[in-house]
Amino acid sequence: MQEDYAAPLLTRGEFEAIKHDPLLILERGTAAIVSLQQDEAALKAQREAVQLQLQGVNTDGKFNSQRYREAMDATAELERDHRTLSVRCIDAELGNKRLAKVVDELREEKEALREELQTLRGSLDSLAEQHADAVAAIAAAEKAAPEAEAKGKGLQEAIAKKIDSLDALTKEIVSFTNKSASLQRKVEKLGCERLVLEAETVALEQTTLQQERTINYLQYEAAKLGEATKARTSELVEAKKQTAAMLLELQLQVTRAEEEMTRLHNAVANEKSLTGRQNIWQAKELHAKTEDLLTAHQELARERGGVKAELAFVQEKMHRLQNNVLVVEKQNQVLNETLRQLEEEDELLKANYNKRKKQAVEEMTKQSAIAHQLNAELEEAREKLYLLNSKVCKACRSAIFTSEPPSPSPRKG
């Protein structure tokens, strides 16, 4: 109690630094409580010493100048301790008010975070619904794809019988297409990994927006794929019709050519006297018709190759959409796990904070009661000292002090 008391009032900078940290607040309060406990122990020791002095005076029945000086020193010391303890009680009350204000601010921030969490949960629910719609659309597209693929296979078999000479070229085209598709899948895989890493580092709101854009893109791609499938199906049907018509036309031309050749042979047999120029002209006409047939056959083969390439492109696009759906599902799982961990940490921090806050409030209440009790005991000791002072004779007081201390009822020794 002899040292100067340092008030626990916080500066503006210290208050701003710890107002958002409950652990620092509790540490500050604990330090103040420990200091009050030490001061309480010192006051108890001084009070016991004063009581022993009073008991010695009452036992001896004598009071000399030395004891009076010691009693006055103890009185002054008790008054200083009383003032110091009063200042500390006021500081403790101010600290309690500040702590209550900080707790209210933290509670408001907690409510705001809870509202934001509810908003994020609503956003996740809407994303789950959109994801379900996208999965349903993709499933419908997958159901329609086998029918188109079966039709394409039938048409490919019919075309393969007509254009065996172009199979080698078709295989090379398919091989290059598969290689490009494999490279594209690798690039998309790397892109997916990069997106996953970015999704783990950015905030939850940005991840939610990215998922919304991804789902919208999947819906657009699914719709576009459905339209492309329908268009390709209609094109395949139309191509089949055109192929049948062209085959009929080719057969008709071949029949006509055969009839024409038969007629020409008959004419040659019947008209051997015709000039060589007429035979040459007929041979040229036959050669021109044969060239036309070969040109038509090559155009038909090119069209079939284009249809095969487009069908392979559509299949690859479907695989890419399926991979995108798997990526979105994994991202949703990661977000759900993160949300669950945040909720558990929030509950644990809330429980710990409430427990430590309750303990600190109980301890401060207890220390405040002890401080009031000590004040009452100090007042009682002061009254006893004043009564003891009143019993000292005037000669003793004159011998100890240069001026007479105030004495309400002095007595002669």
C-alpha positions as a Markdown table, in Angstrom:
| # | Residue | x | y | z |
|---|---|---|---|---|
| 1 | Met | 0.0 | 0.0 | 0.0 |
| 2 | Gln | 3.0 | 2.3 | 0.1 |
| 3 | Glu | 3.4 | 2.4 | -3.7 |
| 4 | Asp | 1.6 | 4.8 | -5.9 |
| 5 | Tyr | -1.6 | 3.4 | -7.4 |
| 6 | Ala | -1.7 | 3.2 | -11.2 |
| 7 | Ala | -5.3 | 3.7 | -12.4 |
| 8 | Pro | -6.5 | 0.9 | -14.7 |
| 9 | Leu | -8.2 | 3.3 | -17.0 |
| 10 | Leu | -7.5 | 2.5 | -20.7 |
| 11 | Thr | -6.4 | 5.0 | -23.3 |
| 12 | Arg | -8.3 | 5.3 | -26.5 |
| 13 | Gly | -5.8 | 3.3 | -28.5 |
| 14 | Glu | -5.7 | 0.5 | -25.9 |
| 15 | Phe | -9.5 | 0.4 | -25.8 |
| 16 | Glu | -9.8 | 0.2 | -29.6 |
| 17 | Ala | -7.1 | -2.6 | -29.6 |
| 18 | Ile | -8.8 | -4.9 | -27.1 |
| 19 | Lys | -12.5 | -4.1 | -27.6 |
| 20 | His | -12.9 | -6.9 | -30.2 |
| 21 | Asp | -10.8 | -9.5 | -28.2 |
| 22 | Pro | -12.6 | -11.1 | -25.3 |
| 23 | Leu | -9.4 | -12.8 | -24.1 |
| 24 | Leu | -7.5 | -9.5 | -23.6 |
| 25 | Ile | -10.6 | -8.1 | -21.8 |
| 26 | Leu | -10.7 | -11.0 | -19.4 |
| 27 | Glu | -6.9 | -10.8 | -18.9 |
| 28 | Arg | -7.1 | -7.1 | -18.1 |
| 29 | Gly | -10.0 | -7.8 | -15.6 |
| 30 | Thr | -8.1 | -10.7 | -14.0 |
| 31 | Ala | -5.0 | -8.5 | -13.5 |
| 32 | Ala | -7.2 | -5.8 | -11.8 |
| 33 | Ile | -8.8 | -8.5 | -9.6 |
| 34 | Val | -5.4 | -9.9 | -8.6 |
| 35 | Ser | -4.2 | -6.3 | -7.7 |
| 36 | Leu | -7.3 | -5.8 | -5.6 |
| 37 | Gln | -6.7 | -9.1 | -3.8 |
| 38 | Gln | -3.1 | -8.1 | -3.0 |
| 39 | Asp | -4.3 | -4.7 | -1.7 |
| 40 | Glu | -6.9 | -6.4 | 0.4 |
| 41 | Ala | -4.3 | -8.7 | 2.0 |
| 42 | Ala | -2.1 | -5.7 | 2.8 |
| 43 | Leu | -5.1 | -3.8 | 4.4 |
| 44 | Lys | -6.0 | -6.9 | 6.4 |
| 45 | Ala | -2.4 | -7.1 | 7.7 |
| 46 | Gln | -2.5 | -3.4 | 8.7 |
| 47 | Arg | -5.9 | -3.7 | 10.3 |
| 48 | Glu | -4.6 | -6.6 | 12.4 |
| 49 | Ala | -1.6 | -4.5 | 13.4 |
| 50 | Val | -3.8 | -1.6 | 14.5 |
| 51 | Gln | -6.1 | -4.0 | 16.4 |
| 52 | Leu | -3.1 | -5.5 | 18.1 |
| 53 | Gln | -1.9 | -1.9 | 19.1 |
| 54 | Leu | -5.4 | -1.1 | 20.4 |
| 55 | Gln | -5.5 | -4.3 | 22.4 |
| 56 | Gly | -2.0 | -3.5 | 23.8 |
| 57 | Val | -3.2 | 0.0 | 24.8 |
| 58 | Asn | -6.4 | -1.4 | 26.4 |
| 59 | Thr | -4.3 | -4.0 | 28.2 |
| 60 | Asp | -1.6 | -1.7 | 29.5 |
| 61 | Gly | -3.8 | 1.2 | 30.3 |
| 62 | Lys | -1.0 | 3.5 | 29.5 |
| 63 | Phe | -0.5 | 5.8 | 26.5 |
| 64 | Asn | 2.8 | 7.7 | 26.0 |
| 65 | Ser | 4.0 | 9.9 | 23.2 |
| 66 | Gln | 5.6 | 7.1 | 21.3 |
| 67 | Arg | 2.4 | 5.1 | 21.1 |
| 68 | Tyr | 0.5 | 8.2 | 20.2 |
| 69 | Arg | 2.9 | 9.0 | 17.3 |
| 70 | Glu | 2.6 | 5.4 | 16.1 |
| 71 | Ala | -1.2 | 5.6 | 16.4 |
| 72 | Met | -1.3 | 8.8 | 14.4 |
| 73 | Asp | 1.0 | 7.4 | 11.7 |
| 74 | Ala | -1.2 | 4.3 | 11.5 |
| 75 | Thr | -4.2 | 6.6 | 11.2 |
| 76 | Ala | -2.7 | 8.6 | 8.3 |
| 77 | Glu | -1.7 | 5.4 | 6.6 |
| 78 | Leu | -5.2 | 4.0 | 6.9 |
| 79 | Glu | -6.6 | 7.2 | 5.5 |
| 80 | Arg | -4.3 | 7.1 | 2.5 |
| 81 | Asp | -5.2 | 3.4 | 2.0 |
| 82 | His | -8.9 | 4.3 | 2.3 |
| 83 | Arg | -8.5 | 7.0 | -0.4 |
| 84 | Thr | -6.5 | 4.6 | -2.6 |
| 85 | Leu | -9.1 | 1.9 | -2.2 |
| 86 | Ser | -11.9 | 4.3 | -3.0 |
| 87 | Val | -10.1 | 5.3 | -6.2 |
| 88 | Arg | -9.6 | 1.7 | -7.1 |
| 89 | Cys | -13.3 | 0.9 | -6.5 |
| 90 | Ile | -14.3 | 3.8 | -8.8 |
| 91 | Asp | -11.8 | 2.5 | -11.4 |
| 92 | Ala | -13.2 | -1.0 | -11.1 |
| 93 | Glu | -16.7 | 0.4 | -11.6 |
| 94 | Leu | -15.6 | 2.3 | -14.7 |
| 95 | Gly | -13.9 | -0.8 | -16.0 |
| 96 | Asn | -17.1 | -2.8 | -15.4 |
| 97 | Lys | -19.0 | -0.2 | -17.4 |
| 98 | Arg | -16.5 | -0.4 | -20.2 |
| 99 | Leu | -16.6 | -4.2 | -20.2 |
| 100 | Ala | -20.4 | -4.1 | -20.3 |
| 101 | Lys | -20.3 | -1.7 | -23.3 |
| 102 | Val | -17.7 | -4.0 | -25.1 |
| 103 | Val | -19.9 | -7.0 | -24.4 |
| 104 | Asp | -22.9 | -5.3 | -25.9 |
| 105 | Glu | -20.9 | -4.4 | -29.0 |
| 106 | Leu | -19.7 | -8.0 | -29.3 |
| 107 | Arg | -23.3 | -9.2 | -28.9 |
| 108 | Glu | -24.4 | -6.9 | -31.7 |
| 109 | Glu | -21.6 | -8.1 | -34.0 |
| 110 | Lys | -22.6 | -11.7 | -33.2 |
| 111 | Glu | -26.2 | -11.0 | -34.2 |
| 112 | Ala | -25.0 | -9.5 | -37.5 |
| 113 | Leu | -22.9 | -12.5 | -38.2 |
| 114 | Arg | -25.8 | -14.8 | -37.4 |
| 115 | Glu | -28.0 | -12.9 | -39.8 |
| 116 | Glu | -25.3 | -13.1 | -42.5 |
| 117 | Leu | -25.0 | -16.9 | -41.8 |
| 118 | Gln | -28.8 | -17.3 | -42.3 |
| 119 | Thr | -28.5 | -15.4 | -45.6 |
| 120 | Leu | -25.7 | -17.6 | -46.8 |
| 121 | Arg | -27.8 | -20.7 | -45.9 |
| 122 | Gly | -30.6 | -19.4 | -48.0 |
| 123 | Ser | -28.2 | -18.8 | -50.9 |
| 124 | Leu | -26.9 | -22.4 | -50.5 |
| 125 | Asp | -30.4 | -23.8 | -50.6 |
| 126 | Ser | -31.2 | -21.9 | -53.8 |
| 127 | Leu | -27.9 | -23.1 | -55.3 |
| 128 | Ala | -28.9 | -26.7 | -54.4 |
| 129 | Glu | -32.2 | -26.3 | -56.1 |
| 130 | Gln | -30.5 | -24.8 | -59.2 |
| 131 | His | -28.0 | -27.7 | -59.2 |
| 132 | Ala | -30.9 | -30.2 | -59.0 |
| 133 | Asp | -32.6 | -28.6 | -62.0 |
| 134 | Ala | -29.3 | -28.7 | -63.9 |
| 135 | Val | -28.8 | -32.4 | -63.1 |
| 136 | Ala | -32.3 | -33.1 | -64.2 |
| 137 | Ala | -31.8 | -31.3 | -67.5 |
| 138 | Ile | -28.5 | -33.1 | -68.1 |
| 139 | Ala | -30.2 | -36.5 | -67.3 |
| 140 | Ala | -32.9 | -35.7 | -69.9 |
| 141 | Ala | -30.2 | -34.8 | -72.4 |
| 142 | Glu | -28.4 | -38.1 | -71.6 |
| 143 | Lys | -31.6 | -40.1 | -72.1 |
| 144 | Ala | -32.1 | -38.5 | -75.5 |
| 145 | Ala | -28.5 | -38.9 | -76.6 |
| 146 | Pro | -28.6 | -42.8 | -76.8 |
| 147 | Glu | -31.4 | -42.7 | -79.3 |
| 148 | Ala | -29.5 | -40.2 | -81.5 |
| 149 | Glu | -26.4 | -42.3 | -81.1 |
| 150 | Ala | -28.3 | -45.5 | -82.1 |
| 151 | Lys | -29.7 | -43.8 | -85.2 |
| 152 | Gly | -26.2 | -42.5 | -86.0 |
| 153 | Lys | -24.7 | -46.0 | -85.7 |
| 154 | Gly | -27.3 | -47.4 | -88.0 |
| 155 | Leu | -26.6 | -44.7 | -90.5 |
| 156 | Gln | -22.9 | -45.2 | -90.1 |
| 157 | Glu | -23.2 | -48.9 | -90.8 |
| 158 | Ala | -25.3 | -48.2 | -94.0 |
| 159 | Ile | -22.7 | -45.7 | -95.1 |
| 160 | Ala | -19.8 | -47.9 | -94.2 |
| 161 | Lys | -21.1 | -50.5 | -96.7 |
| 162 | Lys | -21.0 | -48.0 | -99.5 |
| 163 | Ile | -17.7 | -46.2 | -98.7 |
| 164 | Asp | -15.2 | -48.9 | -97.6 |
| 165 | Ser | -12.5 | -47.1 | -99.5 |
| 166 | Leu | -12.7 | -44.1 | -97.1 |
| 167 | Asp | -12.5 | -46.0 | -93.8 |
| 168 | Ala | -8.7 | -45.4 | -93.4 |
| 169 | Leu | -9.2 | -41.7 | -93.7 |
| 170 | Thr | -12.1 | -41.7 | -91.3 |
| 171 | Lys | -10.1 | -43.6 | -88.7 |
| 172 | Glu | -7.3 | -41.1 | -88.9 |
| 173 | Ile | -9.8 | -38.2 | -88.4 |
| 174 | Val | -11.3 | -40.0 | -85.4 |
| 175 | Ser | -7.8 | -40.6 | -84.0 |
| 176 | Phe | -6.9 | -36.9 | -84.2 |
| 177 | Thr | -10.2 | -36.0 | -82.8 |
| 178 | Asn | -9.7 | -38.3 | -79.8 |
| 179 | Lys | -6.2 | -36.8 | -79.2 |
| 180 | Ser | -7.6 | -33.3 | -79.3 |
| 181 | Ala | -10.3 | -34.3 | -76.9 |
| 182 | Ser | -7.8 | -35.9 | -74.6 |
| 183 | Leu | -5.7 | -32.7 | -74.5 |
| 184 | Gln | -8.9 | -30.7 | -73.9 |
| 185 | Arg | -9.8 | -32.9 | -71.0 |
| 186 | Lys | -6.4 | -32.5 | -69.5 |
| 187 | Val | -6.6 | -28.7 | -69.9 |
| 188 | Glu | -10.1 | -28.8 | -68.3 |
| 189 | Lys | -8.8 | -30.9 | -65.5 |
| 190 | Leu | -6.0 | -28.4 | -64.8 |
| 191 | Gly | -8.5 | -25.6 | -64.9 |
| 192 | Cys | -10.8 | -27.4 | -62.5 |
| 193 | Glu | -7.9 | -27.9 | -60.0 |
| 194 | Arg | -7.1 | -24.2 | -60.3 |
| 195 | Leu | -10.7 | -23.3 | -59.7 |
| 196 | Val | -10.8 | -25.5 | -56.6 |
| 197 | Leu | -7.6 | -23.9 | -55.2 |
| 198 | Glu | -9.0 | -20.4 | -55.9 |
| 199 | Ala | -12.3 | -21.4 | -54.3 |
| 200 | Glu | -10.5 | -22.4 | -51.1 |
| 201 | Thr | -8.7 | -19.1 | -50.8 |
| 202 | Val | -11.5 | -16.6 | -51.7 |
| 203 | Ala | -14.4 | -15.6 | -49.4 |
| 204 | Leu | -17.6 | -17.6 | -49.1 |
| 205 | Glu | -19.7 | -15.0 | -50.9 |
| 206 | Gln | -17.4 | -15.0 | -54.0 |
| 207 | Thr | -17.6 | -18.8 | -54.0 |
| 208 | Thr | -21.4 | -18.7 | -53.9 |
| 209 | Leu | -21.4 | -16.2 | -56.9 |
| 210 | Gln | -19.0 | -18.4 | -58.8 |
| 211 | Gln | -21.3 | -21.4 | -58.3 |
| 212 | Glu | -24.3 | -19.4 | -59.4 |
| 213 | Arg | -22.5 | -18.5 | -62.6 |
| 214 | Thr | -21.3 | -22.1 | -63.1 |
| 215 | Ile | -24.8 | -23.5 | -62.7 |
| 216 | Asn | -26.2 | -20.8 | -65.1 |
| 217 | Tyr | -23.6 | -21.8 | -67.6 |
| 218 | Leu | -24.4 | -25.5 | -67.1 |
| 219 | Gln | -28.1 | -24.7 | -67.7 |
| 220 | Tyr | -27.2 | -22.8 | -70.8 |
| 221 | Glu | -24.9 | -25.6 | -72.0 |
| 222 | Ala | -27.6 | -28.2 | -71.3 |
| 223 | Ala | -30.2 | -26.2 | -73.2 |
| 224 | Lys | -27.8 | -25.6 | -76.0 |
| 225 | Leu | -26.9 | -29.3 | -76.1 |
| 226 | Gly | -30.5 | -30.3 | -76.2 |
| 227 | Glu | -31.1 | -27.9 | -79.1 |
| 228 | Ala | -27.9 | -29.2 | -80.9 |
| 229 | Thr | -29.0 | -32.8 | -80.3 |
| 230 | Lys | -32.4 | -32.1 | -81.8 |
| 231 | Ala | -30.8 | -30.3 | -84.7 |
| 232 | Arg | -28.4 | -33.1 | -85.3 |
| 233 | Thr | -31.2 | -35.7 | -85.1 |
| 234 | Ser | -33.2 | -33.8 | -87.7 |
| 235 | Glu | -30.1 | -33.4 | -89.8 |
| 236 | Leu | -29.3 | -37.1 | -89.6 |
| 237 | Val | -32.9 | -37.9 | -90.6 |
| 238 | Glu | -32.7 | -35.5 | -93.5 |
| 239 | Ala | -29.3 | -36.9 | -94.5 |
| 240 | Lys | -30.7 | -40.4 | -94.4 |
| 241 | Lys | -33.5 | -39.3 | -96.7 |
| 242 | Gln | -31.1 | -37.6 | -99.0 |
| 243 | Thr | -28.8 | -40.7 | -98.9 |
| 244 | Ala | -31.7 | -42.9 | -99.9 |
| 245 | Ala | -32.7 | -40.6 | -102.6 |
| 246 | Met | -29.2 | -40.3 | -103.9 |
| 247 | Leu | -28.8 | -44.1 | -103.8 |
| 248 | Leu | -32.0 | -44.5 | -105.8 |
| 249 | Glu | -30.9 | -41.9 | -108.2 |
| 250 | Leu | -27.5 | -43.7 | -108.6 |
| 251 | Gln | -29.2 | -47.0 | -109.1 |
| 252 | Leu | -31.4 | -45.4 | -111.7 |
| 253 | Gln | -28.5 | -43.8 | -113.4 |
| 254 | Val | -26.6 | -47.2 | -113.4 |
| 255 | Thr | -29.6 | -48.9 | -114.8 |
| 256 | Arg | -30.0 | -46.3 | -117.4 |
| 257 | Ala | -26.3 | -46.5 | -118.2 |
| 258 | Glu | -26.5 | -50.3 | -118.5 |
| 259 | Glu | -29.5 | -49.9 | -120.8 |
| 260 | Glu | -27.6 | -47.3 | -122.8 |
| 261 | Met | -24.6 | -49.6 | -123.1 |
| 262 | Thr | -26.8 | -52.5 | -124.1 |
| 263 | Arg | -28.5 | -50.3 | -126.6 |
| 264 | Leu | -25.1 | -49.1 | -127.8 |
| 265 | His | -23.7 | -52.6 | -128.1 |
| 266 | Asn | -26.8 | -53.6 | -130.1 |
| 267 | Ala | -26.4 | -50.5 | -132.2 |
| 268 | Val | -22.7 | -51.3 | -132.8 |
| 269 | Ala | -23.6 | -54.9 | -133.7 |
| 270 | Asn | -26.4 | -53.8 | -136.0 |
| 271 | Glu | -24.6 | -50.8 | -137.4 |
| 272 | Lys | -21.0 | -51.8 | -138.1 |
| 273 | Ser | -20.9 | -49.4 | -140.9 |
| 274 | Leu | -21.0 | -46.4 | -138.6 |
| 275 | Thr | -17.9 | -44.2 | -138.6 |
| 276 | Gly | -15.2 | -44.4 | -135.9 |
| 277 | Arg | -16.1 | -40.8 | -134.8 |
| 278 | Gln | -19.5 | -41.9 | -133.5 |
| 279 | Asn | -18.0 | -44.7 | -131.5 |
| 280 | Ile | -15.5 | -42.2 | -130.0 |
| 281 | Trp | -18.3 | -39.8 | -129.0 |
| 282 | Gln | -20.3 | -42.5 | -127.3 |
| 283 | Ala | -17.2 | -43.6 | -125.4 |
| 284 | Lys | -16.6 | -40.0 | -124.2 |
| 285 | Glu | -20.2 | -39.7 | -123.1 |
| 286 | Leu | -20.0 | -42.9 | -121.2 |
| 287 | His | -16.8 | -41.8 | -119.6 |
| 288 | Ala | -18.4 | -38.4 | -118.6 |
| 289 | Lys | -21.3 | -40.2 | -117.0 |
| 290 | Thr | -19.0 | -42.5 | -115.1 |
| 291 | Glu | -17.0 | -39.4 | -113.8 |
| 292 | Asp | -20.3 | -37.8 | -112.6 |
| 293 | Leu | -21.2 | -41.0 | -110.7 |
| 294 | Leu | -17.8 | -41.0 | -109.0 |
| 295 | Thr | -18.1 | -37.3 | -108.1 |
| 296 | Ala | -21.5 | -37.9 | -106.5 |
| 297 | His | -20.2 | -40.8 | -104.6 |
| 298 | Gln | -17.2 | -38.8 | -103.2 |
| 299 | Glu | -19.5 | -35.9 | -102.1 |
| 300 | Leu | -21.7 | -38.4 | -100.3 |
| 301 | Ala | -18.6 | -39.8 | -98.5 |
| 302 | Arg | -17.5 | -36.3 | -97.5 |
| 303 | Glu | -20.9 | -35.6 | -96.0 |
| 304 | Arg | -20.9 | -38.8 | -94.0 |
| 305 | Gly | -17.5 | -38.0 | -92.6 |
| 306 | Gly | -18.7 | -34.5 | -91.5 |
| 307 | Val | -21.7 | -36.1 | -89.8 |
| 308 | Lys | -19.3 | -38.5 | -88.0 |
| 309 | Ala | -17.1 | -35.6 | -86.8 |
| 310 | Glu | -20.1 | -33.6 | -85.5 |
| 311 | Leu | -21.4 | -36.7 | -83.7 |
| 312 | Ala | -18.0 | -37.2 | -82.0 |
| 313 | Phe | -18.0 | -33.5 | -81.0 |
| 314 | Val | -21.4 | -33.7 | -79.4 |
| 315 | Gln | -20.4 | -36.8 | -77.4 |
| 316 | Glu | -17.2 | -35.0 | -76.2 |
| 317 | Lys | -19.3 | -32.0 | -75.2 |
| 318 | Met | -21.6 | -34.3 | -73.1 |
| 319 | His | -18.6 | -35.7 | -71.3 |
| 320 | Arg | -17.3 | -32.2 | -70.5 |
| 321 | Leu | -20.7 | -31.2 | -69.1 |
| 322 | Gln | -20.7 | -34.3 | -66.9 |
| 323 | Asn | -17.2 | -33.4 | -65.6 |
| 324 | Asn | -18.4 | -29.9 | -64.8 |
| 325 | Val | -21.3 | -31.3 | -62.8 |
| 326 | Leu | -19.0 | -33.4 | -60.8 |
| 327 | Val | -16.8 | -30.4 | -60.0 |
| 328 | Val | -19.9 | -28.4 | -58.8 |
| 329 | Glu | -20.9 | -31.3 | -56.6 |
| 330 | Lys | -17.5 | -31.4 | -55.0 |
| 331 | Gln | -17.5 | -27.7 | -54.4 |
| 332 | Asn | -20.9 | -27.9 | -52.7 |
| 333 | Gln | -19.6 | -30.7 | -50.4 |
| 334 | Val | -16.6 | -28.5 | -49.5 |
| 335 | Leu | -18.9 | -25.5 | -48.7 |
| 336 | Asn | -21.2 | -27.6 | -46.6 |
| 337 | Glu | -18.3 | -29.0 | -44.6 |
| 338 | Thr | -16.8 | -25.5 | -44.1 |
| 339 | Leu | -20.2 | -24.2 | -42.9 |
| 340 | Arg | -20.6 | -27.0 | -40.4 |
| 341 | Gln | -17.1 | -26.3 | -39.0 |
| 342 | Leu | -17.8 | -22.6 | -38.7 |
| 343 | Glu | -21.0 | -23.4 | -36.8 |
| 344 | Glu | -19.2 | -25.7 | -34.4 |
| 345 | Glu | -16.4 | -23.2 | -33.8 |
| 346 | Asp | -19.0 | -20.4 | -33.2 |
| 347 | Glu | -20.9 | -22.5 | -30.6 |
| 348 | Leu | -17.6 | -23.4 | -28.8 |
| 349 | Leu | -16.4 | -19.8 | -28.7 |
| 350 | Lys | -19.8 | -18.6 | -27.5 |
| 351 | Ala | -19.8 | -21.1 | -24.7 |
| 352 | Asn | -16.3 | -20.3 | -23.6 |
| 353 | Tyr | -16.9 | -16.6 | -23.7 |
| 354 | Asn | -20.1 | -16.8 | -21.6 |
| 355 | Lys | -18.4 | -19.0 | -19.1 |
| 356 | Arg | -15.3 | -16.7 | -18.6 |
| 357 | Lys | -17.6 | -13.7 | -18.6 |
| 358 | Lys | -19.7 | -15.1 | -15.9 |
| 359 | Gln | -16.6 | -16.1 | -13.8 |
| 360 | Ala | -15.1 | -12.6 | -14.2 |
| 361 | Val | -18.4 | -10.9 | -13.2 |
| 362 | Glu | -18.7 | -13.1 | -10.1 |
| 363 | Glu | -15.1 | -12.4 | -9.1 |
| 364 | Met | -15.5 | -8.6 | -9.6 |
| 365 | Thr | -18.7 | -8.7 | -7.6 |
| 366 | Lys | -17.0 | -10.6 | -4.8 |
| 367 | Gln | -14.1 | -8.1 | -4.8 |
| 368 | Ser | -16.4 | -5.2 | -4.7 |
| 369 | Ala | -18.2 | -6.6 | -1.7 |
| 370 | Ile | -14.8 | -7.2 | 0.0 |
| 371 | Ala | -13.8 | -3.6 | -0.8 |
| 372 | His | -17.0 | -2.2 | 0.8 |
| 373 | Gln | -16.4 | -4.4 | 3.9 |
| 374 | Leu | -12.8 | -3.1 | 4.2 |
| 375 | Asn | -14.1 | 0.5 | 3.9 |
| 376 | Ala | -16.5 | -0.2 | 6.7 |
| 377 | Glu | -13.7 | -1.7 | 8.8 |
| 378 | Leu | -11.4 | 1.3 | 8.1 |
| 379 | Glu | -14.1 | 3.7 | 9.1 |
| 380 | Glu | -14.5 | 1.8 | 12.4 |
| 381 | Ala | -10.8 | 1.8 | 13.0 |
| 382 | Arg | -10.7 | 5.6 | 12.3 |
| 383 | Glu | -13.4 | 6.1 | 14.9 |
| 384 | Lys | -11.5 | 4.0 | 17.4 |
| 385 | Leu | -8.3 | 6.0 | 16.8 |
| 386 | Tyr | -10.2 | 9.3 | 17.2 |
| 387 | Leu | -11.6 | 7.9 | 20.5 |
| 388 | Leu | -8.1 | 6.9 | 21.5 |
| 389 | Asn | -6.8 | 10.4 | 20.6 |
| 390 | Ser | -9.5 | 12.0 | 22.8 |
| 391 | Lys | -8.1 | 10.0 | 25.8 |
| 392 | Val | -4.6 | 11.5 | 25.4 |
| 393 | Cys | -3.9 | 14.4 | 27.8 |
| 394 | Lys | -3.1 | 17.9 | 26.6 |
| 395 | Ala | 0.5 | 17.8 | 28.0 |
| 396 | Cys | 1.2 | 14.6 | 26.0 |
| 397 | Arg | -0.1 | 16.1 | 22.8 |
| 398 | Ser | 1.9 | 19.3 | 23.4 |
| 399 | Ala | 5.0 | 17.2 | 23.9 |
| 400 | Ile | 4.5 | 15.2 | 20.7 |
| 401 | Phe | 3.2 | 17.9 | 18.3 |
| 402 | Thr | 4.0 | 21.7 | 18.1 |
| 403 | Ser | 0.3 | 22.5 | 17.7 |
| 404 | Glu | -2.6 | 20.8 | 19.4 |
| 405 | Pro | -4.5 | 18.3 | 17.2 |
| 406 | Pro | -8.3 | 18.6 | 17.1 |
| 407 | Ser | -9.8 | 16.8 | 20.1 |
| 408 | Pro | -13.5 | 16.9 | 20.7 |
| 409 | Ser | -13.3 | 15.9 | 24.4 |
| 410 | Pro | -9.8 | 16.0 | 25.8 |
| 411 | Arg | -9.1 | 14.6 | 29.2 |
| 412 | Lys | -6.3 | 15.3 | 31.7 |
| 413 | Gly | -3.8 | 12.5 | 32.5 |
